[in-house]
Amino acid sequence: MYVCEYCGQESVKWMGKCPACGRWDSMREIKVAAASPSPSRKSVNLPGMSSAPLGASQAKLLHEIEADAEPRIDMGDAELNRVLGGGMVPGSLVLLGGEPGIGKSTLTLQTVLRLQGRRILYVSGEESARQIKLRADRLGATNEGLYVLCETSLEKIFQHIEEMQPDLVVIDSIQTIFRPEIESAPGSVSQVRESSVELLRIAKAGGIAAFVIGHVTKDGSLAGPRVLEHIVDTVLFFEGEKNAGYRVLRAIKNRFGSTNEIGLFEMRDTGLCDVPDISKFFLSEREADSGTAVIPTVEGTRPLLVEVQALVAQTPYVPPRRTSDAVDLKRLQLLLAVLEKRVRLPLGNSDVYVKAAGGIRIDEPAADLGLCVAMASSFANRRPRDKTVIFGEVGLSGEVRAVGQAETRLREAARLGFTAAVLPEKNARALKGTKTGIKLLPAATIGDALKLALPREEKN
């Protein structure tokens, strides 16, 4: 059988291009077992766990189902609890991915070291027990209920789970685990898929919380078949620059909470530390100059102030370059077209570079107006209004549209010492009479916003 290593598409013959995902040279040959059941394939059943397949119970009427709140395991970390939706649910399977060396194992180990009074099994297929002990000593913590197992065979891992009955299982990493009856290398599509499905079955039926660490490919996506992300309950992604002192934990999928929440950690010699005041962290080294703008964004329930920097420079080369690691490149090109068409800014012969201070990525439409102001400020070499935040969605006709949670954004800006805000006119009318501590500067069009945000003379 030939299987695509990216999406798991199967074929009886080799093909240069996968018909499902369209990737070239991704079909890999694997050996499959016979159709008859193999005697070596065993399924581990924990005490009190039914041997019937999941979902074999009787159907129930929707109004007869009790929808009580799921019990949660406090992970001992405020940022991790926030991203998980209040803690980890027993019987759930959580997948944590990230670049090599970003801190996945460090975050996982320091988290389980804080879970005192619980039985935890830490399974490592990449490191020795001595290496894990040295990392725990560096973190300066210990847990008498933490057991370390260096094993890659899934059957042996399940035997230890059956004997220990842990509250939490950590697998580091899923790409190193294999089933002996599957004739393919660890990390292949078949091994990752089968190991994940069996681990999910054990977690759901036994009520065991499972934390799985996954590798990523060179393009930043999680390694293994795409079905892996569908199997698990929660997908967390650990991101950040290796040379930077912070890491961002983001939920891509969460069946028990919101996917809009983020957690921020600072990397220190003693491990990863929470950063509860993210806005102050990102604005700590800010210097007001041309080409900058402060945008109040909202990640889930948390307001976040981000400084956006833009550099517009004329170039003799055609076509000019447009580069950004903070926003989507297509959205940046759209905003540049609006500035050139509606405000008559001649940006067609200029290179444009946009980034966010600290390397954070901005995805929400409320950042449109701030991005436009930053690019116009750099083009005109004019400093924006002092202590002013800017937010709003920009339409193709140049209008500034209202965004949600405007009051939350303004209160966070006022807390950090900002005194004014350029915002959509509709949001300003809705906030009339509300005490936010911010002077409101409403704008109906992008031209109005540029006049307010980039005054020729500084106005108080």
Backbone hydrogen bonds, N-H to C=O, Kabsch-Sander energy under -0.5 kcal/mol:
donor,donor_aa,acceptor,acceptor_aa,energy
2,Y,11,S,-3.1
3,V,28,R,-2.7
4,C,9,Q,-2.4
5,E,26,S,-2.3
8,G,4,C,-1.6
11,S,2,Y,-2.2
18,C,23,R,-2.8
22,G,18,C,-1.4
25,D,16,G,-3.3
28,R,3,V,-2.7
30,I,1,M,-3.0
31,K,183,E,-1.1
41,R,38,S,-1.0
42,K,40,S,-0.9
46,L,44,V,-0.5
49,M,46,L,-2.2
56,A,53,P,-1.3
64,E,61,L,-1.2
65,I,61,L,-0.6
65,I,62,L,-1.2
73,I,88,M,-2.8
74,D,72,R,-0.6
75,M,73,I,-0.5
81,N,77,D,-2.6
82,R,78,A,-1.9
83,V,79,E,-1.9
84,L,80,L,-2.2
85,G,81,N,-0.9
85,G,82,R,-0.6
86,G,81,N,-3.8
87,G,81,N,-0.8
88,M,73,I,-2.0
92,S,89,V,-1.8
94,V,92,S,-0.5
94,V,210,A,-2.7
95,L,234,T,-3.1
96,L,94,V,-0.5
96,L,212,V,-3.1
97,G,95,L,-0.5
97,G,236,L,-2.6
98,G,214,G,-0.6
99,E,238,F,-0.6
102,I,99,E,-1.7
107,L,103,G,-2.5
108,T,104,K,-2.2
109,L,105,S,-2.7
110,Q,106,T,-2.4
111,T,107,L,-1.5
112,V,108,T,-2.2
113,L,109,L,-1.8
114,R,110,Q,-0.7
114,R,111,T,-0.8
115,L,111,T,-0.6
115,L,112,V,-0.6
116,Q,114,R,-2.1
118,R,115,L,-1.0
120,I,118,R,-0.6
120,I,145,G,-2.6
121,L,168,L,-2.4
122,Y,120,I,-0.6
122,Y,147,Y,-3.5
123,V,121,L,-0.7
123,V,170,V,-3.2
124,S,122,Y,-0.6
124,S,149,L,-2.7
125,G,172,D,-3.0
126,E,172,D,-0.8
132,I,128,S,-1.8
133,K,129,A,-2.1
134,L,130,R,-2.3
135,R,131,Q,-1.9
136,A,132,I,-2.2
137,D,133,K,-2.2
138,R,134,L,-1.9
139,L,135,R,-2.1
140,G,136,A,-0.8
141,A,136,A,-1.5
146,L,143,N,-1.5
147,Y,120,I,-2.9
147,Y,145,G,-0.6
149,L,122,Y,-3.0
151,E,124,S,-0.6
151,E,149,L,-0.9
154,L,178,F,-2.5
157,I,153,S,-2.0
158,F,154,L,-2.3
159,Q,155,E,-1.5
160,H,156,K,-1.9
161,I,157,I,-2.1
162,E,158,F,-2.4
163,E,159,Q,-1.8
164,M,160,H,-2.7
165,Q,161,I,-2.4
167,D,119,R,-3.0
168,L,119,R,-1.4
169,V,209,A,-2.6
170,V,121,L,-2.6
171,I,211,F,-2.8
172,D,123,V,-2.4
172,D,170,V,-0.5
173,S,213,I,-0.6
174,I,213,I,-2.4
176,T,173,S,-1.4
177,I,174,I,-0.8
178,F,152,T,-2.4
182,I,179,R,-1.7
183,E,181,E,-0.6
184,S,182,I,-2.0
187,G,177,I,-0.6
188,S,185,A,-1.8
192,V,188,S,-2.5
193,R,189,V,-2.2
194,E,190,S,-2.6
195,S,191,Q,-2.5
196,S,192,V,-2.0
197,V,193,R,-2.2
198,E,194,E,-2.2
199,L,195,S,-2.2
200,L,196,S,-2.4
201,R,197,V,-2.0
202,I,198,E,-2.0
203,A,199,L,-2.3
204,K,200,L,-2.7
205,A,201,R,-2.2
206,G,202,I,-2.1
207,G,203,A,-1.0
208,I,203,A,-1.4
209,A,167,D,-1.8
210,A,92,S,-2.7
211,F,169,V,-3.4
212,V,94,V,-3.6
212,V,210,A,-0.5
213,I,171,I,-2.7
214,G,96,L,-2.9
217,T,221,S,-3.3
220,G,217,T,-1.8
223,A,215,H,-2.6
228,L,225,P,-1.7
229,E,226,R,-1.1
230,H,226,R,-0.7
231,I,227,V,-1.9
232,V,228,L,-1.6
233,D,93,L,-2.1
234,T,93,L,-1.7
235,V,253,K,-2.5
236,L,95,L,-3.5
236,L,234,T,-0.5
237,F,250,R,-3.0
238,F,97,G,-3.2
239,E,237,F,-0.6
239,E,248,V,-2.8
244,A,241,E,-0.6
247,R,265,F,-3.0
248,V,239,E,-3.1
249,L,263,G,-3.2
250,R,237,F,-2.5
250,R,248,V,-0.6
251,A,261,E,-1.1
252,I,235,V,-2.7
252,I,250,R,-0.6
253,K,235,V,-1.4
255,R,233,D,-1.7
257,G,254,N,-0.7
263,G,249,L,-2.4
265,F,247,R,-2.9
266,E,273,C,-3.1
267,M,245,G,-2.2
268,R,266,E,-0.5
268,R,271,G,-2.9
271,G,268,R,-1.5
273,C,266,E,-2.5
275,V,264,L,-1.9
278,I,276,P,-1.1
281,F,277,D,-1.3
282,F,278,I,-2.2
283,L,279,S,-1.8
284,S,281,F,-0.6
286,R,283,L,-1.4
291,G,382,R,-0.5
292,T,289,D,-1.0
293,A,308,V,-1.7
294,V,388,T,-0.6
295,I,293,A,-0.5
295,I,306,V,-3.1
297,T,295,I,-0.9
297,T,304,L,-3.3
299,E,302,R,-2.9
300,G,298,V,-0.7
301,T,299,E,-0.6
302,R,299,E,-2.0
304,L,297,T,-3.3
306,V,295,I,-2.5
306,V,304,L,-0.5
308,V,293,A,-3.4
308,V,306,V,-0.6
309,Q,355,K,-3.2
310,A,291,G,-3.1
311,L,353,Y,-2.6
313,A,311,L,-0.5
313,A,351,D,-2.2
315,T,349,N,-2.3
323,T,352,V,-2.5
325,D,354,V,-1.0
326,A,354,V,-0.5
332,L,328,D,-2.0
333,Q,329,L,-2.2
334,L,330,K,-1.8
335,L,331,R,-2.2
336,L,332,L,-2.1
337,A,333,Q,-1.9
338,V,334,L,-1.9
339,L,335,L,-2.3
340,E,336,L,-2.1
341,K,337,A,-2.3
342,R,338,V,-2.9
343,V,338,V,-0.7
343,V,339,L,-1.1
345,L,339,L,-1.7
347,L,345,L,-1.9
350,S,347,L,-1.4
351,D,313,A,-3.4
352,V,321,R,-2.7
353,Y,311,L,-2.3
354,V,323,T,-2.3
355,K,309,Q,-2.5
357,A,307,E,-2.8
359,G,356,A,-2.5
362,I,326,A,-3.2
367,A,364,E,-1.6
368,D,365,P,-2.1
369,L,392,G,-2.4
371,L,367,A,-2.2
372,C,368,D,-2.2
373,V,369,L,-2.3
374,A,370,G,-2.2
375,M,371,L,-2.3
376,A,372,C,-2.5
377,S,373,V,-2.6
378,S,374,A,-1.9
379,F,375,M,-2.2
380,A,376,A,-2.5
381,N,377,S,-0.8
382,R,377,S,-1.9
385,R,453,A,-2.6
388,T,385,R,-0.7
389,V,420,A,-2.1
390,I,294,V,-2.4
391,F,422,V,-2.1
392,G,366,A,-2.4
393,E,401,R,-1.8
395,G,393,E,-0.5
395,G,399,E,-2.7
398,G,395,G,-1.6
400,V,444,A,-2.2
401,R,393,E,-3.5
401,R,399,E,-0.6
409,R,405,Q,-1.7
410,L,406,A,-2.2
411,R,407,E,-2.4
412,E,408,T,-1.7
413,A,409,R,-1.9
414,A,410,L,-2.6
415,R,411,R,-1.9
416,L,412,E,-1.2
417,G,414,A,-1.4
418,F,413,A,-2.4
419,T,387,K,-2.0
420,A,387,K,-1.7
421,A,439,K,-2.2
422,V,389,V,-2.5
423,L,421,A,-0.6
423,L,441,L,-1.4
425,E,443,A,-1.4
428,A,424,P,-1.9
429,R,425,E,-2.0
430,A,426,K,-1.9
431,L,427,N,-1.6
432,K,429,R,-1.1
434,T,431,L,-2.4
436,T,434,T,-1.0
439,K,419,T,-3.0
440,L,438,I,-0.5
441,L,421,A,-2.7
443,A,423,L,-1.9
446,I,398,G,-2.7
449,A,445,T,-1.9
450,L,446,I,-2.0
451,K,447,G,-1.8
452,L,448,D,-2.0
453,A,449,A,-2.7
454,L,450,L,-2.1
